[in-house]
Amino acid sequence: MQENYLHGKTSSTINAMLAATAWNLMKMMRKLKALCADFSSTARSGSCESCSLYV
């Protein structure tokens, strides 16, 4: 992805903030996907050893 050079000095700051936001959102989505997969497998098995929950 190329940087927008038409906006001047603030362009670099905005680009860095958007890139960091996208990176953090991607990390959160991975964690949510893993959590949903764990919950799904827990719901099928009926118990969760790591959190001591029983369905």
C-alpha positions as CSV (number, residue, x, y, z in Angstrom):
1,M,0.0,0.0,0.0
2,Q,1.4,3.4,-0.9
3,E,1.3,6.5,1.2
4,N,-0.8,9.5,0.3
5,Y,1.6,12.3,-0.3
6,L,-1.1,14.9,-1.2
7,H,-2.0,15.8,2.3
8,G,1.4,17.2,3.5
9,K,3.1,16.5,6.8
10,T,0.0,15.0,8.6
11,S,-0.3,12.3,5.9
12,S,2.6,10.3,7.5
13,T,1.0,10.6,10.9
14,I,-2.4,9.5,9.7
15,N,-0.9,6.7,7.7
16,A,1.0,5.4,10.8
17,M,-2.1,5.6,13.0
18,L,-4.2,3.7,10.4
19,A,-1.6,1.0,9.9
20,A,-1.3,0.5,13.7
21,T,-5.1,0.4,14.0
22,A,-5.3,-2.2,11.3
23,W,-2.6,-4.3,12.9
24,N,-4.2,-4.3,16.3
25,L,-7.6,-5.1,14.8
26,M,-6.1,-8.0,13.0
27,K,-4.6,-9.3,16.3
28,M,-8.0,-8.9,18.0
29,M,-9.8,-10.8,15.3
30,R,-7.3,-13.7,15.5
31,K,-7.9,-13.9,19.3
32,L,-11.7,-13.7,18.8
33,K,-11.5,-16.4,16.2
34,A,-9.5,-18.7,18.5
35,L,-11.9,-17.9,21.4
36,C,-14.9,-18.8,19.2
37,A,-13.3,-22.0,18.1
38,D,-12.5,-22.9,21.7
39,F,-16.0,-22.1,22.8
40,S,-17.4,-24.1,19.9
41,S,-15.4,-27.2,20.8
42,T,-16.3,-26.7,24.5
43,A,-20.0,-26.5,23.7
44,R,-19.7,-29.8,21.8
45,S,-17.8,-31.6,24.5
46,G,-19.8,-30.3,27.4
47,S,-17.0,-29.1,29.7
48,C,-14.0,-26.8,29.7
49,E,-11.0,-28.0,31.7
50,S,-9.1,-24.7,31.4
51,C,-11.9,-22.5,32.9
52,S,-13.9,-25.1,34.9
53,L,-17.2,-24.3,33.1
54,Y,-19.8,-27.0,32.6
55,V,-22.5,-26.6,30.0
